[in-house]
Amino acid sequence: MSQADYLVSGASGRTGGAAIDELLNMGKTVRAFMRSDGEAAAALRARGVEIALGDFTDIDAIRAAMEGIKGAYFLHPIAPGILGAAAYFAQAAKEAGVRSIVNMSQISARRESTSHAAQDHWVSEQVFDWSGVPTTHIRPTFFADWLFYPHFAKEIGITKMIQFPFGNGRHAPISSEDQGRVIAHLLAKPEGHEGKVYTLHGPVEMNHTEIAAAMSEVLGTTITYAPLSIPAFKEKMENLYGFPPFLVQHLEEVAQHYQDGVFAGTNDMVERITGTPAQSVQELTIKNLAAFA
């Protein structure tokens, strides 16, 4: 490997990909930690990104990927294994002399969470802090991207309804693109952010009726919010979407947390860190028009 300065995991995903885009725009050298050397890796390599192969179950692969790195981004999917992955990532970073880590957590991460995933995210924050490697934890609210995921967007496009079990709860939707920009800036300029926990929100707090109205403005058709019960949503995740049990348990608890106000609030943290405001639901809908075709 040559001398890339920043390591990004989840490089083929939304936040990791956006972080790489921003780092490259800033003229930084990037290494992507990827599980396979397929088309996604080839596309990144063509843009000048180094590729380190491995996964979070292999501490030696992680350690090799950390060689010469200044800052690293840790992203684990909503799946079992995050605690071991965080420990391996932190230990490898410590051995390699990495100066800073940006850890993707979630706004519902806390010791007493009823979501196994959210509780594991909270414990993983502690693991990084115990390691002594300066770490910034980011806790985004509910991703705006959920509205544009293929299975949800297709359903919205056909039924003209948003069907989630969120009652009249509120949040300020934030895009993965804006989160990626935050990640890149925290990696490039970690000074003053070490040990901090930042919640990330979009610009406007809304309920899903208001989100539907904002999308209707852009799509030129009336989208309505048709709230589901939590049990009905659970059945849909299991039988229609085929989500794995760990993810279903998390999202079932997230729905209740959302109704309880855990995801509410807004701030200007995206603009404060990156210099550019977070994008609105209308702006994001325009960018994702093709998803509703």
N, C-alpha and C positions, 0 to 999 in steps of 0.2 A: 504493500500500500504506500501511497505517497503521503502528502502532508495536509490532508483536509483538517479544518479547524472544528467542524461541528458534525456531530453524529445525530441522525434523526431515525428513530424507530417509527413503525407505522407509516413508512414512506409512501406506500401505495394507497393509503387511506386519505380521508378528507383533511384532517388537521395536519398530519405529517406532510402530505403533499403540498398544502398551502404554506407550511413553514419552509419547505424547500424552495418553493417559488419565491418567497420573500427574501430568504437568505441569498439566493442567486441574484435577485434584483439589487441587493445591497453589495454585491461583489464579493460575497463570502464563498469559501470552499467547503463543500458538503460531502459527507459520507452517509449513505443510506444503509440501515441494517435491515436486511430482507431475508425471508425464508427460502426463496428460490430465485434462480437466475433465469427468469422468463421474460415475457414481453415488457412487463412493467419495469423490470431492472434494465432491460436494454434501452427503453425510452429515456430513463434517467441517465444512463451512461452516455447516451448521445448528447445530453445537455451538459456534460462535464461533471456529473455526480459520480463519486466513487461508490462501489457496491461492496458491502461486507455481508457475507452469507452466514446464516445461523438463526437460532431461535432462543427464546428466553429460558429454555430448559438446559442450555449448554453454556456454562459459565466461561469456558475457555474460548468459545466463539465470541461471546460478548467482550471478553478481555481483549481479544485480538482486534475487534472492531473499535475499541476505545484507544488504541495506540495513537499517540500524538494529538489526541482530541482536547480541545479547550472546554467545550460545552456540549451536553448531550440531552436529548429529549426522550423521555420515557412515556410510552403509550401502551397500555395493555387493553385488549378487548374486554367487554363485559362477559367474562368467562372465568371458570376456576383457574387458579394458578398464579394470580397476581402477587401473592405474598412471596413465593419463591422467586418469581421473576424480579421483583423489586430488590430482594436481598442480593441476587446475583448481579443485577445491574449496578447497585450501589457499591458492592464489593469490587467489581471490575473497575468502576470509575475511580474508586479510592486507590487501587493498585496502580492505575495508569496515571494518576496525578491530574485527573480531570478537575477543572476549576469550578464548574457549576453544572447543575442539573435542573431542567424544567420538568416537573412531574404533572401529568394530566390526571387530575382527580375529578370530583364531581361535587356539585353544590349540596347534595344530600349526604355527603361523607361525614359520619360522626360515629362515636363509640356505641351509642345506643340505637343505631339504625336497625329497623326490622328487615331491610334489604341486605342480603348476604353480600352482594357486590358493593354496596355503599359502605358497609362496615369494613370490608376488606380494603377498600380505597383509603379509609381513614387509617387503618393499621399500616398500610403501605407508606402513607405520609410519615408515620412515626419511624418506620424502618429507614427511610432516607435521612431523616433528621438524626437518628442514632449513628448513622455512618460517618457523620462529620463532613461529608461533601456538601458544600453550600447548595441548598435546593430551594427553588421557588415552586410552590404548589398552586396550580390554577384550578379553580372550581367553577366551571361554567354552569349556567342555568340550562334549561331545556333547549336543545339545539333547534334552530329554525329549519335545519336540513330535514328534520323528520317530515315536514310538509312536502318535501320534494323527493324523498326516497321512492324508487320505482313502484313498489307495491302500494304505498299510500297515495302517491300522486295519481297513479292510474285510477284508483278507486275514487279519488276526489273528482278527477276529470269526468268519470262516467256518471257518478251519482250526484255530483254537485254538492256533496256534503263532506264535512270533516267529522269523523266519528271517533272520538277519543273519550276516555272516562275521567275527564278533568273537571266536571261540574262547572262552577263559575270561578274556579281558581285563576290566578293571573301569573304571568311572567313576561319578561322582555326578551323575545326570541333573539338568539345570537347565532350567527353563521359560523360554520367551521372555517371559512376563509378568514374571518376576522380573528378567530382564535389562533389560526396559523400565523397571522402577522404578529400577534402578541408573543407567541412562542419564539419566533425568529428574533424579535427585538430583545426579549429577555435573554436569549442565548448570546446575542452579539454584544449586549451591554448589561451584564448581570449586576454591576455595582449598584448597591442600594436596594436590591431586590432579594438578596440572600435571606433565606429563612422566612420569607413572607408568604402569606396565603391570600390569594386574590380571587374574589368572586368575579366572574365575567358575565355581563348582561348586555343585551341589545339596547337601543336608544329609547324604546317606548314600552312601558308595561301594558299588557293587554290581556283580556280574556279571549277564549276561542271564538266567541261571537264577533268580537272586534277584529280578530285575526282573519276570520272568514270575510268580513266586510272589506278589509284591506286587500285581500287577494281578489275579491270580486271587482274592485276598481281596475285592476290590471288585466284580469282575464276577460273582462267585458261580459260576464255572466254572473248570475247570483249564486254564490256559494253560501251555504248555511252550516251552522254548527249543530250537529245532532248528537248530544252526549250519550255515551253508552254507560251501562253499569260496569263496575269493575269485574264482576264474574263474567259478564258477556264479553268484555274485552279479553279476559284471560282465555276463554274458549276460542275466540277468534285467533289469538296469537298461537295457540296450540294446534288448532285444526286447519285454519286457513293459511297462516304464514309458516307454520312448522318450526317456530322458534324453539330452541332447546330449553329444558326445564330451568336451568340457572338463570337465563335471560328472562324467562316468563316470570319467575319469582321476583326478580328485580323490578320489572316493569309493573307488576301488580302492586308492589309496595310503593313504587314511584307515583302511581296514580293517586294513592291515598295521601302521600306526602304532598303532592301537588295541590290537592284539595285543601290540605291543611296549611298551605301558604309557604312551604319550604322553598319553593322555586321563585317566589315573588321578589320584586325589587328591581331597581335599575341603577346604573352608575355610568360614569364616563371613563372607566378604566381602560377600555380599548383605545380611546383617543389619547389619554394621558401617557400610555406606554408607546403607542405607535405614531402619534401625531395626526392620525386620521380617524374620524368618527366611525362607529359601528354602523353597519347597513340596516336599513329598515326592511320590514316584511315586503313592502311594495317593491323596493329595489331588488330584493332577492327573488321575488316572484318573476320579475322581468328577466332576470338572468336564467331562470329555470323554466321558461315557457315550454320548452320541448318536452319536459317531463309530463305535461298534462295532455299531450297529443294522443 
